[in-house]
Amino acid sequence: MDTITTTRHKLVILLGSVREGRFGPVVGTWVTEQARLHGYFDVEVVDLADLDVPLSLPAASPKHAGDGYPRPEAMAALTAALEGADAFVVVTPEYNHSYPASLKAAIDWHFTQWAAKPVAFVSYGGAAGGRHAVLHLENVLTELHAVTIREGLAFPNYFTSWQDGRPLDANAAGYAKTMLELLAWWSAALRTARDTTPYPG
């Protein structure tokens, strides 16, 4: 992009489903390809199915405990990835009109790692394409002081709208580019702001 800084920023693509037989890695692989083709970000994929993220949380909140928050050692890689990210793309299915418990747990174990960073969403599901899941995620991540991006991708009826690991919609790559352009702008703006002034939240 020639309209913003050429400094490379780190993008974490977070795969939220851990369900057996999940479609998430197919979507995640395609989104990762689009992000790397875009060229602005250093891309890291974090798959929650590869991690042990407990549902039981400590009594104190991560916001108030800060660096002393007692996370399991097995979560260190996840925490480091979120801490080092300048931007996120969350890839989520829709389960019962919401998003997976695995994703909620990963979010709730952290706070400052999300703050003042942009988040875009790529969802998939039945007729709604995962949009109910995204609406819920927007509420949660806004509470954690993240900045959610309006432009995202939703894939309704993914079981018939994808073939050979790619969406059949010829416009999908263009929509992904728009999402990534906005994510890059917000990534640069918010990183500059964080580097200039400590975030007060």
KOLTI-252864 format. One record per atom (N, C-alpha, C): z negated, x, y negated; residue in three letters. Coordinates in steps of 0.1 Angstrom, whole numbers, plus 5000, padded with zeros to 4 digits. Atoms other than C-alpha are relative to their C-alpha. Layout:
ZXYALA/...
END
This chain:
500050085012MET/500050005000MET/500050094988MET/499949915012ASP/500950144966ASP/499349944988ASP/500750065011THR/498849904945THR/498550035000THR/501449965000ILE/495450044956ILE/499950145005ILE/500249864997THR/493950374965THR/500650035014THR/499549964987THR/495550564994THR/499050065009THR/501149964991THR/492150665008THR/500049915012THR/500050094988ARG/492050545044ARG/498649945002ARG/501250074997HIS/489450295052HIS/499949965015HIS/500250044986LYS/487850205085LYS/500049855003LYS/499950144997LEU/488749875100LEU/499449985015LEU/500550034986VAL/486649745130VAL/500549865004VAL/499550134994ILE/488349475151ILE/499049975011ILE/501150044991LEU/485549295169LEU/500549895009LEU/499750104990LEU/486349105201LEU/498849935004LEU/501250074999GLY/483848825203GLY/499749945014GLY/500250074987SER/484348675238SER/499750095011SER/500349924988VAL/482748805269VAL/500249915013VAL/499850104988ARG/483748505292ARG/501050065010ARG/499149954989GLU/485348585325GLU/501449934998GLU/498650045002GLY/489148555323GLY/500449974986GLY/499850035015ARG/489048555285ARG/501450054996ARG/498749975005PHE/492248575265PHE/499850104988PHE/500249925012GLY/490648775237GLY/500650145000GLY/499449875001PRO/491849115247PRO/501550004997PRO/498650015003VAL/495448995246VAL/500249984985VAL/500050025015VAL/494948865210VAL/499650134993VAL/500549885006GLY/492949175201GLY/501050125000GLY/499049894999THR/495649415213THR/501149984990THR/498950035009TRP/498349245193TRP/499550024985TRP/500549985014VAL/496149235161VAL/499850154997VAL/500149855002THR/495349605166THR/501350064997THR/498649955002GLU/499049675168GLU/500449974986GLU/499650045014GLN/499649485135GLN/499250094990GLN/500849925010ALA/496749675118ALA/500550145000ALA/499549865000ARG/498050015129ARG/501450014994ARG/498650005007LEU/501649925118LEU/499849994985LEU/500250025015HIS/500249825084HIS/499750134994HIS/500149865004GLY/499150185080GLY/498850034990GLY/501049975010TYR/496250145055TYR/498650045007TYR/501349994994PHE/493350145080PHE/500050105011PHE/500349944987ASP/491850375106ASP/499349895008ASP/500450124993VAL/491350115133VAL/499150045012VAL/500849994989GLU/488550095158GLU/499849865006GLU/500250134993VAL/488349815184VAL/498650015007VAL/501350014994VAL/484849705195VAL/500049875008VAL/499950114990ASP/484849485226ASP/498549975005ASP/501450034996LEU/481449305231LEU/499949995015LEU/500150004985ALA/482249275268ALA/499650145006ALA/500349864996ASP/481749655270ASP/498650044996ASP/501349975005LEU/478349635254LEU/498949915005LEU/501150084996ASP/474849515263ASP/499349954987ASP/500650055012VAL/473749285234VAL/499049895004VAL/500950104996PRO/470549105242PRO/499949884991PRO/500250125009LEU/469948745230LEU/498650004994LEU/501350005005SER/466248815225SER/499950104988SER/500149925012LEU/465448955190LEU/498650044997LEU/501449965004PRO/462449145176PRO/499549904990PRO/500650105009ALA/460048945154ALA/500550024986ALA/499649985014ALA/461049115122ALA/501549994999ALA/498550015003SER/464449055106SER/500650144997SER/499349875003PRO/466949345103PRO/500150034985PRO/499949985014LYS/467149285066LYS/498750074995LYS/501349955005HIS/463449355060HIS/499550135007HIS/500449884993ALA/462949625087ALA/500950124997ALA/499249895004GLY/465849835075GLY/500450105011GLY/499649894990ASP/466550165093ASP/499050005012ASP/501050004989GLY/463350105114GLY/500249895010GLY/499850124991TYR/464749795131TYR/500250055015TYR/500149954986PRO/464049845169PRO/501249955009PRO/498850044992ARG/467549805184ARG/500050085013ARG/499949934987PRO/468049895221PRO/501050124998PRO/499149885001GLU/469650245226GLU/501449965004GLU/498750044996ALA/472550075243ALA/500849944989ALA/499350065011MET/473449915210MET/500450104990MET/499849905010ALA/473750235191ALA/501550014996ALA/498649985003ALA/477550255194ALA/500549884991ALA/499750125008LEU/477849895180LEU/499550014986LEU/500649985014THR/475549965151THR/500750104992THR/499349895007ALA/477350285143ALA/501449954995ALA/498650065004ALA/480750105143ALA/499949914988ALA/500250105011LEU/479449825120LEU/499650074988LEU/500449925012GLU/477750075097GLU/501150074994GLU/499049925006GLY/480750285093GLY/501349934995GLY/498850085003ALA/483250005088ALA/500149974985ALA/499750055014ASP/484849925054ASP/500549865000ASP/499550144999ALA/486249595067ALA/500049965015ALA/500150054986PHE/486249375098PHE/501149905002PHE/499250114995VAL/488649155117VAL/499249955012VAL/500750064989VAL/486748915140VAL/500949925008VAL/499150084991VAL/488748785170VAL/499149915008VAL/500950094994THR/487148475183THR/500749885006THR/499550134995PRO/487848185206PRO/499149894994PRO/500850125003GLU/486447835201GLU/499449945013GLU/500750064988TYR/483847715226TYR/499249884994TYR/500750125004ASN/482647355221ASN/499849994984ASN/500050015015HIS/483647355184HIS/499350114993HIS/500749895007SER/481947685176SER/500550135007SER/499649874996TYR/482048055184TYR/499050055011TYR/500849964989PRO/480548245214PRO/498650054996PRO/501349955002ALA/476848325217ALA/500050155000ALA/499949865000SER/477848685224SER/500250064985SER/499749965014LEU/479248715188LEU/498849974991LEU/501150035008LYS/476248545173LYS/498950105002LYS/501149894997ALA/473848795190ALA/500450134993ALA/499649885006ALA/475949085178ALA/499850004985ALA/500250015015ILE/475848955142ILE/498550004997ILE/501450015003ASP/472148875143ASP/499250135001ASP/500749874998TRP/471049225154TRP/500250094988TRP/499649925011HIS/472449355121HIS/499949924987HIS/500050075013PHE/472249275084PHE/500850094989PHE/499449925010THR/473049565060THR/501450055004THR/498749964996GLN/475949665081GLN/501249914996GLN/499050105004TRP/477749345071TRP/500249994984TRP/500150045014ALA/476749335034ALA/501150074992ALA/499049955010ALA/479349375007ALA/501350065007ALA/498849954993LYS/482149425032LYS/500949875003LYS/499150124997PRO/485249195038PRO/500249985015PRO/499850044986VAL/485749005070VAL/501249905000VAL/498950104997ALA/488948835082ALA/499949955014ALA/500250074987PHE/489248605112PHE/501449985007PHE/498950034992VAL/491748575140VAL/499449915011VAL/500650094990SER/490948275162SER/501149945009SER/499150064990TYR/492448105192TYR/499349895008TYR/500750114993GLY/491747785211GLY/501049895004GLY/499150114997GLY/493147445219GLY/500749954987GLY/499250065011ALA/494647205193ALA/499650054986ALA/500549955013ALA/492447335165ALA/500250154998ALA/499849855001GLY/493247705172GLY/498850084996GLY/501249935003GLY/489647805168GLY/499549994986GLY/500450025014ARG/489247685133ARG/498649964998ARG/501450045001HIS/485947525139HIS/499150125002HIS/500749874999ALA/484647865151ALA/500050084988ALA/499949935012VAL/485848025120VAL/499249944989VAL/500850075010LEU/484247765097LEU/498550045002LEU/501449964997HIS/480847845114HIS/499850144997HIS/500249865002LEU/481348215112LEU/500050034985LEU/500049985014GLU/482148195075GLU/498649974994GLU/501450035004ASN/478748025069ASN/499150115003ASN/501049904995VAL/476848285089VAL/500250134992VAL/499849875006LEU/478548595075LEU/499849994984LEU/500350015014THR/478248465039THR/498550024998THR/501449985001GLU/474548445045GLU/499650145001GLU/500349854999LEU/474648815054LEU/500750084989LEU/499549935012HIS/476348895021HIS/501450065003HIS/498649964998ALA/479748965037ALA/500949924991ALA/498950085007VAL/482948855019VAL/501049965009VAL/499050054991THR/485048635040THR/501449984993THR/498650015005ILE/488848635035ILE/500649875004ILE/499450134998ARG/490648305031ARG/501150015010ARG/498850004992GLU/493848415048GLU/499650065014GLU/500249954986GLY/493448455086GLY/501149955009GLY/499050044990LEU/495348375118LEU/499349905009LEU/500550094990ALA/494748075141ALA/501149975009ALA/499050034990PHE/496548025173PHE/499649885009PHE/500350124992PRO/496447665186PRO/500750015014PRO/499450004987ASN/497147615223ASN/500650135005ASN/499649864997TYR/497247985230TYR/500650015014TYR/499649994986PHE/497947915267PHE/501549975001PHE/498650035000THR/501447795258THR/500850074988THR/499349955013SER/502147965224SER/500050165000SER/499949864999TRP/501948325237TRP/500850035013TRP/499349954988GLN/504248515261GLN/500150155000GLN/500049864999ASP/504148865273ASP/499250084990ASP/500949935009GLY/501248955251GLY/500349984985GLY/499650025014ARG/502848825219ARG/500149864997ARG/499850145004PRO/502748505199PRO/501449964999PRO/498650055001LEU/505948295201LEU/500449974986LEU/499750035014ASP/505648205164ASP/500650124993ASP/499349895007ALA/508148425146ALA/499450054987ALA/500749975013ASN/506048415115ASN/498750075001ASN/501449954998ALA/502848545131ALA/499950144994ALA/500149865006ALA/503548915121ALA/499950004985ALA/500150025015GLY/504148805085GLY/498749954995GLY/501450055004TYR/500848615084TYR/499050115002TYR/500949894997ALA/499148915099ALA/500050104988ALA/499949915011LYS/500549135072LYS/499349954987LYS/500750065012THR/499348895044THR/498550025001THR/501549994998MET/495848895059MET/499650154998MET/500349865002LEU/495849275061LEU/500150054986LEU/499949975014GLU/497049315026GLU/498849964992GLU/501150055007LEU/494249105013LEU/498750085004LEU/501149934994LEU/491749275036LEU/499950144994LEU/500049875006ALA/492849615023ALA/499650004985ALA/500450015014TRP/492449504987TRP/498549994998TRP/501550025001TRP/488949384992TRP/499350125006TRP/500649884995SER/488149685013SER/499850114990SER/500049905010ALA/489049914985ALA/499149964988ALA/500950055011ALA/487349704958ALA/498550015003ALA/501450004996LEU/484149664977LEU/499450145003LEU/500549864998ARG/483950024988ARG/499750074987ARG/500249955014THR/484350134952THR/498749954994THR/501250065006ALA/481649894942ALA/498750065007ALA/501249954992ARG/479250014970ARG/499850154996ARG/500149855004ASP/479950384961ASP/499550024986ASP/500449985014THR/479350324924THR/498649954998THR/501350065003THR/476350094925THR/499449955014THR/500650054987PRO/473950034955PRO/500049855000PRO/499950154999TYR/474349674967TYR/498549954999TYR/501450045002PRO/471249484955PRO/499549895009PRO/500350114991GLY/471249214982GLY/499150055012GLY/
END
